[in-house]
Amino acid sequence: MIEVEVKAKVKNFSDIKEKLIEMGAQKIKDEYQSDTYFNAHDRDFGVTDEALRIREIPENSGKRFILTYKGAKMDDLSKTRQEVEVDITDSENMALILINLGFKKAAVVTKDRSIYHLDEFIITLDTVHGAGIYVEIETDVEDGKDTTDSLNQIFEIYKTMGIEDGFERRSYLELLGAPK
């Protein structure tokens, strides 16, 4: 799957929340996320623009863990890239496997996230601890398909929300100044 994503730094969420409701977006949930990033032993993900992480999300019934690989960004406007995710049941043992394979823990990024759904788009309002507040809009496109239409729609949603600048291609990990 290709994740088509654009992120923008904003000053506050109050007007954005009102615009989302006006646009017909549905709030899905609020959640806290803790992402532990790893770097490879045979290449520097900071140079190759890849990412490997274990995400922890507290839920009512315990915790959910997701192992995610993100490929290099595919264009100069967005954070569009291949994304492969799999749910895991034991984050500690998964981290131990990665470390035993030569990966090194790079950093932990934590955030509070409000998640909205609008048509085929997921819109998140992120308070990233140590990096500020951001709006992310994303959708998935099948591998090999053109991403131009989705990217244009994302920028149109931003425009409707009144956001026309502050776009950021760096990951939260990079914004925090952490090595990948």
Secondary structure by P-SEA (a helix, b strand, c coil): ccccbbbbbbcccaaaaaaaaaacccccccbbbbbbbbbbcccccccccbbbbbbbbbccccbbbbbbbbcccccccccbbbbbbbbbccaaaaaaaaaaacccccbbbbbbbbbbbcccbbbbbccccccccbbbbbbbbcccccaaaaaaaaaaaaaaaccccccccccccccccccc
